[in-house]
Amino acid sequence: MNRRSAILRLLPGLLALVVLAAPLAACDLPAEPTAAAVPDRTTPAYRAGVVCLNDQRTSSPYPLYVVPETTTLKIDTLWDPYDHGDGGAHDDGKYTWVIRAGISPLDAYGMPSGRGFFPIEEMAAFFNVRGNRNDQNEAVARAVGGYPSNAFLACSDKPHLFINAAFLKSGRRVAINLEPTVHTPAWAQPAMLYPYSEFPSRQFQADPALDRVLPDPTAPRPRRTVMEGAYKHEVTLQPGSVGIYMGDTSIGIEEVDPRQYRAYLHETTPNVTVTGIPRDPTVDGPHYTVEFPTPTAGASAFVKTKVDCPSVGYYVREVYWCWTEKVETWISSGSLWLTPPGNTYSYTPQVSYRKCSVRINVTCYKPGGGPGSIDYLVTDTRPPLTAKMVLNGANLVCGAAIPDTDFAFTFVDTHPFGDVPFEVGPYREPPVYTQDPSRVLRNFRVFYSYPEFEEGKTTPPLRAQDLARHDPLGPLSFAPPNGRQAGEFIGTYYTPKWVWKEAEVLNPTYRTRQLTLNGSSVLGGLEWNITGKLRFNALAPRYLATKGPDADLSRQAYSAHGHQYPAPGCTSADEVKRLLKMFAVVSDSVGHRSAFYDELVGMVGTTDDAQARSFEEFLTRPNGSPVRTEFSKVPDITDAIRASTGQTMVGNEYPWQRYFNYEVKDGTGGSTAPALSRPEIQVLVFDTRNNRYHLFGDRDPARRDYQFTTYSASSWSDQFKLFYNDPAGGADLMDASPKPAFVAQNTSRFLFYIRAWDNLNTFTRPHQGIRTVKCTIEDFAARPAELEAAVARCDGTKSYDYADLLANPVVWQFREANCDARGNPLDGKNCAVRITATDFAGNTQEMVIKFYLIPDGTAESTIRTLEERHRRTE
C-alpha cells in the first residue's frame, strides 16, 4: 500500500470516529464547550422570590432570571450545550444527542426553554468510548480498518495544511504543542538546520503561523552554515523528506478542570452594583456568591453573565514532525577555509544525512469562543426610604379658609431606573412585571389632621350662681324644665376630636435625579421631587390658635375639663404649634407603598377619636423628630439621602419624613378680622320683675361652618331665644324685629351675666383669651354718673374677670318707658346694653341689646301679685 495514501485515509479516519453514532465510539462533543453561570434553585434565597421567566414564556431561548432587590444567590458554572442566549441559531440536534447519551440535566438548575444544564465534568464524558473494553485505540483501529504503527507520511504541502487535512474536522480546531527535545528513535539525530533552541515552547494553532516554525517543504530550501571547531557544515533541507511519523500512537481525553471555566460580568447597565462576580474572567470558578443589591428593571440592558470556556477535545500522542537534513562538511587547512573557488586546493566535502524530529502533541478540540449568556433582571421590592415635605403657604388664620398651598415633596427610592416605563412579558406565570412612572403621581396622597370640636353638655345642669365656680364653658343653653325646678342651664364643652382628612393635589409634576453611592459613580437610587398645589377644602380649626401677639399666650398649652388644648400631649412651645399636621405618602413606580400608606388611607374621615388620637400620637415623635422605618442598609445610600434631603439618619434607619406643622394665627384685623378671630359674647339677662332668664348669644354653637354670629343690629333674626316659662310678662322681639331687643315693663330691674371667650386659650382661667370686656348701659332717663357707677367693674380698663362678672352681675333698672302704650318707640329715648369684648390680638366683638319699655298700666304688662307667680325662680 502506498504509504502516503494509507495515511491520508487513516488520519481522517482517526477523526471520523468522533462522529460515530454506533455504540463503538462517541468521541466528539455534541455541542460546543460552552458554559453558563446559573443560580441554584434549591437555595432559600432563590425560592424566596427568584423567577426564571423562560420557564413560562411560550418561545424564547434566553433564560431571564427575575431577582428581587438585595438578593444574594449561589451561582454555579455549568456546561450549557444549548448555548443559551448566544444570539445565534440553536442546534437542537446537538442537544438531543446529548440527551441520548444518557446523561440527564441537573434538576437544581432548571430547564429554561426546555434545555437544561450539566456539570462541567460531564463534557469529557462524551469523548469516552462506549463499549468494547473502553479501549480508545482499539475502537479507532476497528473504525478505520487498521492501525498505523511506526509509519511515516511524507508531506509536500504547507505544514498547517497537511496537519489540518489529517486531523481537522468541521467545527474543530487543531492545536500543536511542540516538544523539540523529544523525538522518535527513527529520527533521533540532533537538528542542525533547525536548532532546538529556536523552537518556541508554546502552543500553535494549525494555521499559517505554524509554517514559520516547522520545516516547510514548500518554502525555498534554507541553507545554514554551522561552525564546529575546524569544521564547517553547510546544512540544507532534503527534498521530499518532510512529513509525519506515527509512532506507538495513543489517543486520550483532555482533562476538564472546572476551575478554568470562569464566569464574569459580560454586560450590565453602567454603574449599577452587582457584587461577587468579576467583570473579567480572572477568578477561579466555578462557584460564586453573587449579590444583586440595586434594581436594574428599566435600565438599557439586563445583567448578563458569560463564562470563559477553555477548549475541550481529545489528544493524539506519539506524533512527530520529521525531516531530513543534508549536511556538507568542510575541513579547514590552517587558518583559512579551503572553499573552492578561492584557493589553490580542492577538496570534495563529506556529505551526510540527518533524520531529525520534534514531537508534536496534537490536540483536536472544539473551541468555546462563543459562550452563551444568562440574563438577570433585578426588580424593585422596597418602598421609598425617606422623604421630606416643604410647603410654601402662609400661616393660617383661625376661622379662615386654608388657602391653596404650593408644596415640594421629595422621596428617595432604591431603584435608580424607577422613572423608566418597563414591562417584562409575555409569559404565563407569574403576572407581568411592570413599572409605570405615572403611578407615582396617581398614588401620591397628602393627609392633614386637626381637632374638630364636639359639643358636650355639663351634667348636672348649672344654676346661675354655679357658673362663676365652674370651669370656663362655651355657650349656655337652658336645661329642660322639670316641674318647679329653678332656672338651670347647660354649659357647653368643646372636646377636641382629632380627624384625618385628605388634601386635594392639584397639577402634580415630578422630576428625578439619580443618586450615587457615597459620592462615587455607582448608582444607588433615585430621588423623586413632586411639586404642585394642595387644596384643603377646610377652614383652620375654630376656637384654637397656636400663635398670638402675646408671647405667653403663643407658647401656652393647658388643660380644661379633662382635655388638653390646643393639642394632645403638648408640653413645649414647639408642640403647641402642632395644631394642623401634614403627612404625605406615596408608592413608587412599581406600586410599593411607603410607610403608613394604608393606615393613613384608612384613617381618613374617621370619627373614632380614640383611634384617630392613637394614630396621631403614634406618628408624633418628641420635638418633631422624624418618623422612622427600618430597612436594610444595602445599597448604602445613606450619604446620598442625607445630602439630597437634609435628613439626619442614625445606623440602619431611614426616616420616612418629618411632620409638617402649621401655625394657626389669631386674626389681627380688629373688627374686620375673620369671624373666628373675634371674641364671642353671650349675655344671660335675668328679669327680676317676671323672674325670667333671657339668653342672648350664639344659637348653634355646634354648627360646622365655624362662623361666628355677627353681633350687629341687623343680624339677630336667627339668634337663640328661649324663655324659661311662658313669656306672659314680657316679649322677646328677636324674631319680630331685625334688632336684638327685649320688651319689658318700665321700672323693671335686670341682672346681666356677661360671658366672653376667644379662639386663643378659649377655656383657660382667668381670661379665656379675652383681654377686656366693656359694658355700657344706655338709658335716656339716667344720669351719666349713675351709668358709670353701674359698670365700673367692666368699663374696659381692667382685665377681664370671668368669675367676677358671673358672681356679681351688672345690675340696672330702667326707670321710664321709651315706648307708648301701643309699643311704638319714642324718638330720642334710647335704652340698651352694649357689650364690647377685646382679645389679646386687638380684635373686638360687640353685642347690643335694645330694651323697649312699655308704660305701667297697659293690659299686657300689668303684673299681678307675686303670690300668683307660682313658678318664680328662687
Backbone hydrogen bonds, N-H to C=O, Kabsch-Sander energy under -0.5 kcal/mol:
donor,donor_aa,acceptor,acceptor_aa,energy
6,A,2,N,-2.2
7,I,3,R,-2.3
8,L,4,R,-2.6
9,R,5,S,-1.9
10,L,6,A,-2.7
11,L,7,I,-3.5
13,G,9,R,-1.1
14,L,10,L,-2.0
15,L,11,L,-1.6
16,A,12,P,-2.2
17,L,13,G,-1.1
18,V,15,L,-1.7
19,V,16,A,-1.7
20,L,17,L,-1.2
25,A,22,A,-1.2
27,C,17,L,-0.7
28,D,126,F,-0.6
34,T,32,E,-2.7
36,A,78,L,-2.5
38,V,36,A,-0.8
38,V,76,D,-2.8
40,D,74,K,-2.7
41,R,39,P,-0.7
41,R,108,A,-2.9
43,T,40,D,-1.0
47,R,43,T,-2.2
48,A,44,P,-1.5
49,G,46,Y,-1.6
50,V,46,Y,-2.0
51,V,66,V,-1.9
53,L,51,V,-0.8
53,L,64,L,-2.7
55,D,52,C,-1.6
56,Q,53,L,-2.2
57,R,53,L,-1.9
65,Y,63,P,-0.5
65,Y,375,D,-2.6
66,V,51,V,-3.5
66,V,64,L,-0.6
67,V,65,Y,-0.7
67,V,377,L,-3.5
69,E,379,T,-1.3
70,T,292,F,-1.8
71,T,68,P,-1.6
71,T,292,F,-0.8
73,L,290,V,-3.0
75,I,73,L,-0.7
75,I,288,Y,-2.9
76,D,38,V,-2.6
77,T,286,P,-2.1
78,L,36,A,-2.6
78,L,76,D,-0.6
79,W,118,F,-2.7
80,D,34,T,-2.5
83,D,80,D,-1.7
86,D,83,D,-1.5
92,D,90,H,-1.2
95,Y,91,D,-1.5
96,T,92,D,-2.7
97,W,93,G,-2.2
98,V,94,K,-2.0
99,I,95,Y,-2.2
100,R,96,T,-2.4
101,A,97,W,-1.1
101,A,98,V,-0.7
102,G,99,I,-1.7
103,I,98,V,-0.8
104,S,102,G,-0.6
106,L,117,F,-2.9
109,Y,106,L,-1.4
110,G,107,D,-1.2
113,S,54,N,-0.9
114,G,111,M,-2.4
115,R,112,P,-2.0
116,G,114,G,-0.5
118,F,79,W,-2.2
122,E,119,P,-1.3
123,M,120,I,-1.9
124,A,121,E,-0.6
125,A,121,E,-0.7
126,F,122,E,-0.8
126,F,123,M,-1.3
127,F,124,A,-2.0
128,N,124,A,-0.6
128,N,125,A,-0.8
131,G,129,V,-0.6
134,N,131,G,-1.0
135,D,132,N,-1.4
136,Q,134,N,-0.8
139,A,135,D,-2.2
140,V,136,Q,-2.2
141,A,137,N,-2.7
142,R,138,E,-2.3
143,A,139,A,-1.9
144,V,140,V,-1.9
145,G,141,A,-1.1
146,G,141,A,-1.2
150,N,246,M,-0.7
150,N,247,G,-0.5
151,A,246,M,-1.6
153,L,244,I,-3.1
154,A,152,F,-0.5
155,C,242,V,-4.6
162,F,158,K,-2.7
163,I,159,P,-2.7
164,N,160,H,-2.3
165,A,161,L,-2.5
166,A,162,F,-1.3
167,F,163,I,-2.9
168,L,164,N,-2.5
172,R,169,K,-2.0
173,R,365,Y,-3.5
175,A,363,T,-2.8
176,I,204,F,-3.5
177,N,175,A,-0.5
177,N,361,N,-1.7
178,L,176,I,-0.5
178,L,202,R,-0.9
179,E,359,R,-2.7
182,V,179,E,-1.7
183,H,181,T,-0.5
187,W,184,T,-1.0
188,A,185,P,-0.8
189,Q,355,K,-1.7
198,E,195,P,-1.9
199,F,196,Y,-1.8
202,R,200,P,-1.5
204,F,176,I,-3.1
206,A,174,V,-2.1
207,D,205,Q,-2.6
210,L,207,D,-2.7
211,D,208,P,-1.0
212,R,208,P,-0.5
212,R,209,A,-0.9
213,V,210,L,-1.7
214,L,210,L,-2.2
219,A,216,D,-1.0
224,R,235,V,-2.4
226,V,224,R,-0.5
226,V,233,H,-3.1
228,E,231,Y,-2.7
231,Y,228,E,-2.0
232,K,330,W,-2.6
233,H,226,V,-3.1
234,E,232,K,-0.5
234,E,328,E,-2.8
235,V,224,R,-3.3
235,V,233,H,-0.7
236,T,326,K,-2.3
237,L,222,P,-0.7
238,Q,324,T,-3.0
241,S,238,Q,-1.4
243,G,322,C,-2.3
244,I,153,L,-2.2
245,Y,320,Y,-2.5
246,M,151,A,-3.5
246,M,244,I,-0.5
247,G,245,Y,-0.7
247,G,318,E,-2.4
249,T,247,G,-2.4
250,S,317,R,-1.2
252,G,315,Y,-2.0
254,E,313,G,-2.3
257,D,255,E,-0.6
260,Q,257,D,-2.1
261,Y,258,P,-1.6
262,R,260,Q,-1.1
262,R,308,D,-1.1
263,A,261,Y,-0.6
264,Y,306,K,-2.7
265,L,278,P,-3.6
266,H,264,Y,-0.9
266,H,304,K,-1.9
267,E,304,K,-1.7
272,V,269,T,-1.5
273,T,523,L,-0.6
275,T,291,E,-1.5
282,T,280,D,-2.7
283,V,280,D,-0.5
285,G,259,R,-1.7
288,Y,75,I,-2.7
290,V,73,L,-2.6
290,V,288,Y,-0.6
291,E,275,T,-3.2
292,F,71,T,-2.7
294,T,273,T,-0.9
296,T,378,V,-2.2
297,A,378,V,-2.0
299,A,296,T,-2.6
303,V,376,Y,-2.5
304,K,267,E,-3.7
304,K,302,F,-0.7
305,T,374,I,-2.3
306,K,264,Y,-2.3
308,D,262,R,-3.0
309,C,307,V,-0.7
309,C,368,G,-0.6
312,V,366,K,-1.5
314,Y,364,C,-2.1
315,Y,252,G,-2.4
316,V,362,V,-2.9
317,R,250,S,-3.1
320,Y,245,Y,-2.1
321,W,358,V,-2.6
322,C,243,G,-3.0
322,C,320,Y,-0.6
323,W,356,C,-2.2
325,E,354,R,-2.7
326,K,236,T,-2.9
327,V,325,E,-0.6
327,V,352,S,-3.2
328,E,234,E,-2.5
328,E,326,K,-0.5
329,T,327,V,-0.6
329,T,350,Q,-3.2
330,W,232,K,-3.3
330,W,328,E,-0.5
332,S,230,A,-1.7
333,S,336,L,-2.0
336,L,333,S,-1.6
339,T,337,W,-1.5
350,Q,329,T,-2.1
351,V,349,P,-0.5
352,S,327,V,-2.6
354,R,325,E,-2.5
356,C,323,W,-2.6
356,C,354,R,-0.8
358,V,321,W,-1.7
359,R,179,E,-1.7
359,R,182,V,-1.4
360,I,319,V,-2.7
361,N,177,N,-2.8
361,N,359,R,-0.6
362,V,316,V,-1.4
362,V,360,I,-0.9
363,T,175,A,-2.6
363,T,361,N,-0.5
364,C,314,Y,-2.7
365,Y,173,R,-2.8
365,Y,363,T,-0.6
366,K,312,V,-2.7
368,G,309,C,-0.5
373,S,84,H,-1.0
374,I,305,T,-2.0
375,D,63,P,-1.9
376,Y,303,V,-2.5
377,L,65,Y,-3.2
378,V,376,Y,-0.5
379,T,67,V,-2.6
379,T,377,L,-0.6
385,L,412,V,-3.4
386,T,412,V,-0.7
387,A,655,P,-0.5
387,A,656,W,-2.9
388,K,410,T,-2.0
390,V,408,A,-2.5
392,N,406,D,-2.7
396,L,663,E,-1.8
398,C,665,K,-3.1
399,G,540,A,-0.6
400,A,397,V,-2.6
402,I,538,A,-2.7
405,T,534,L,-2.2
407,F,532,G,-2.2
408,A,390,V,-2.5
409,F,530,I,-3.3
410,T,388,K,-2.5
410,T,408,A,-0.5
411,F,528,W,-1.9
412,V,386,T,-2.0
413,D,526,L,-2.9
418,G,415,H,-1.2
420,V,417,F,-1.6
422,F,435,Q,-2.1
424,V,433,Y,-2.4
428,R,56,Q,-0.9
433,Y,424,V,-0.6
434,T,432,V,-0.5
435,Q,422,F,-2.4
436,D,589,S,-2.9
439,R,436,D,-2.0
440,V,437,P,-1.4
441,L,437,P,-0.7
442,R,438,S,-2.1
443,N,439,R,-1.9
444,F,441,L,-0.9
445,R,443,N,-0.7
445,R,585,V,-2.8
447,F,583,F,-3.2
448,Y,501,K,-2.7
449,S,581,K,-1.7
450,Y,499,V,-1.3
452,E,450,Y,-0.6
452,E,497,K,-2.8
454,E,452,E,-0.6
454,E,495,T,-2.6
456,G,493,Y,-2.8
458,T,491,G,-1.6
462,L,489,F,-3.2
466,D,463,R,-1.7
467,L,463,R,-0.8
467,L,464,A,-0.9
469,R,466,D,-0.7
470,H,466,D,-1.2
474,G,492,T,-3.6
477,S,490,I,-1.8
479,A,488,E,-2.2
485,Q,482,N,-1.6
489,F,462,L,-3.3
490,I,477,S,-3.5
491,G,489,F,-0.6
492,T,475,P,-0.8
493,Y,456,G,-3.1
493,Y,491,G,-0.5
495,T,454,E,-2.7
495,T,493,Y,-0.6
497,K,452,E,-3.8
497,K,495,T,-0.5
498,W,496,P,-0.6
499,V,450,Y,-1.9
500,W,603,M,-0.7
501,K,448,Y,-2.9
503,A,446,V,-2.7
504,E,535,R,-3.5
505,V,503,A,-0.5
506,L,504,E,-0.6
506,L,533,K,-3.4
509,T,531,T,-2.2
511,R,529,N,-1.5
513,R,527,E,-1.9
515,L,525,G,-2.4
517,L,522,V,-2.8
518,N,516,T,-0.7
519,G,516,T,-0.7
520,S,517,L,-2.5
523,L,271,N,-3.0
523,L,521,S,-0.5
524,G,515,L,-3.0
525,G,515,L,-1.3
526,L,413,D,-2.5
527,E,513,R,-3.3
528,W,411,F,-2.9
528,W,526,L,-0.5
529,N,511,R,-2.5
530,I,409,F,-3.3
531,T,509,T,-2.3
532,G,407,F,-1.4
533,K,506,L,-2.1
534,L,405,T,-2.4
535,R,504,E,-2.8
540,A,400,A,-2.9
544,L,541,P,-0.5
546,T,664,V,-2.2
547,K,664,V,-1.5
551,A,549,P,-0.6
554,S,550,D,-2.1
555,R,551,A,-0.8
555,R,552,D,-0.7
556,Q,553,L,-1.2
558,Y,565,Y,-2.6
560,A,563,H,-2.8
563,H,560,A,-2.3
565,Y,558,Y,-3.3
570,C,567,A,-1.4
576,V,572,S,-1.6
577,K,573,A,-0.7
577,K,574,D,-0.9
578,R,575,E,-1.8
579,L,577,K,-2.8
579,L,662,Y,-0.8
580,L,577,K,-0.7
580,L,662,Y,-0.8
581,K,449,S,-2.3
582,M,660,F,-2.2
583,F,447,F,-2.4
585,V,445,R,-2.8
588,D,592,H,-2.2
591,G,588,D,-0.5
594,S,586,V,-2.0
597,Y,594,S,-1.7
600,L,596,F,-2.7
601,V,597,Y,-2.2
602,G,598,D,-2.2
603,M,599,E,-0.9
603,M,600,L,-0.6
604,V,600,L,-0.9
604,V,601,V,-0.8
605,G,500,W,-3.6
606,T,603,M,-2.2
609,D,607,T,-1.2
612,A,608,D,-3.0
613,R,609,D,-3.2
614,S,610,A,-2.2
615,F,611,Q,-2.3
616,E,612,A,-2.6
617,E,613,R,-2.9
618,F,614,S,-1.9
619,L,615,F,-2.2
620,T,616,E,-1.5
624,G,621,R,-1.7
625,S,622,P,-1.6
627,V,657,Q,-2.0
629,T,654,Y,-1.2
631,F,652,N,-0.9
637,I,635,P,-1.7
641,I,637,I,-2.7
642,R,638,T,-2.7
643,A,639,D,-2.6
644,S,640,A,-1.9
645,T,641,I,-3.1
646,G,641,I,-0.5
646,G,642,R,-1.7
647,Q,641,I,-0.5
649,M,647,Q,-0.6
653,E,650,V,-2.1
654,Y,629,T,-1.6
656,W,627,V,-2.6
657,Q,627,V,-0.6
660,F,582,M,-1.5
661,N,659,Y,-0.6
662,Y,580,L,-2.8
662,Y,660,F,-0.5
665,K,396,L,-4.0
665,K,663,E,-0.6
666,D,547,K,-2.0
672,T,669,G,-2.2
673,A,670,G,-1.1
677,S,674,P,-1.8
678,R,674,P,-0.8
678,R,675,A,-1.1
680,E,757,W,-3.2
682,Q,755,R,-2.4
683,V,696,F,-2.6
684,L,753,Y,-2.5
685,V,683,V,-0.7
685,V,694,H,-3.5
686,F,684,L,-0.6
686,F,751,L,-2.6
687,D,685,V,-0.6
687,D,692,R,-3.4
688,T,686,F,-0.8
688,T,749,R,-2.4
691,N,687,D,-1.4
692,R,687,D,-1.5
694,H,685,V,-3.4
695,L,722,L,-0.6
696,F,683,V,-2.8
696,F,694,H,-0.6
697,G,695,L,-0.5
703,R,700,D,-1.6
706,Y,703,R,-0.6
711,Y,709,T,-0.8
712,S,710,T,-1.9
715,S,712,S,-1.6
716,W,738,P,-0.9
718,D,715,S,-0.6
719,Q,716,W,-1.5
720,F,697,G,-1.2
724,Y,693,Y,-0.6
728,A,726,D,-2.6
730,G,727,P,-0.9
731,A,743,V,-1.4
733,L,731,A,-0.6
733,L,741,A,-0.8
735,D,732,D,-0.5
737,S,733,L,-1.7
741,A,739,K,-0.6
742,F,850,K,-2.0
743,V,731,A,-3.3
744,A,852,Y,-2.1
746,N,854,I,-2.3
747,T,814,F,-2.3
748,S,745,Q,-1.1
750,F,812,W,-3.4
751,L,686,F,-2.1
752,F,810,V,-3.2
753,Y,684,L,-2.9
753,Y,751,L,-0.7
754,I,752,F,-0.9
754,I,805,L,-0.6
755,R,682,Q,-2.3
757,W,680,E,-2.0
758,D,768,Q,-1.8
761,N,759,N,-0.6
762,T,543,Y,-0.6
764,T,761,N,-1.0
768,Q,764,T,-1.4
770,I,767,H,-2.6
771,R,838,T,-2.3
772,T,838,T,-1.6
774,K,836,T,-3.3
775,C,794,C,-3.3
776,T,834,R,-2.9
778,E,832,A,-3.3
779,D,777,I,-0.6
780,F,830,N,-1.5
782,A,779,D,-1.7
786,E,783,R,-0.6
787,L,783,R,-1.9
788,E,784,P,-2.5
789,A,785,A,-2.2
790,A,786,E,-1.8
791,V,787,L,-1.1
792,A,789,A,-1.0
794,C,791,V,-1.5
795,D,792,A,-0.7
796,G,773,V,-1.0
800,Y,771,R,-2.0
802,Y,766,P,-1.1
802,Y,800,Y,-0.7
805,L,801,D,-2.1
806,L,802,Y,-1.0
807,A,803,A,-2.7
808,N,804,D,-2.9
810,V,752,F,-1.7
812,W,750,F,-2.3
814,F,748,S,-1.6
815,R,813,Q,-0.6
818,N,853,L,-1.2
819,C,853,L,-1.3
820,D,824,N,-2.0
823,G,820,D,-2.3
826,L,818,N,-2.9
829,K,826,L,-1.6
830,N,828,G,-0.7
832,A,778,E,-2.4
833,V,849,I,-2.1
834,R,776,T,-3.3
835,I,833,V,-0.5
835,I,847,M,-3.3
836,T,774,K,-3.0
837,A,845,Q,-2.6
838,T,772,T,-2.6
839,D,843,N,-2.3
840,F,769,G,-1.0
842,G,839,D,-1.5
845,Q,837,A,-2.0
847,M,835,I,-2.9
849,I,833,V,-2.7
850,K,740,P,-2.9
850,K,848,V,-0.6
851,F,831,C,-2.6
852,Y,742,F,-2.9
853,L,851,F,-0.6
854,I,744,A,-2.6
854,I,852,Y,-0.5
858,T,855,P,-1.1
861,S,858,T,-1.0
862,T,858,T,-1.1
868,E,865,T,-1.4
869,R,866,L,-1.6
870,H,868,E,-1.6
872,R,869,R,-1.6
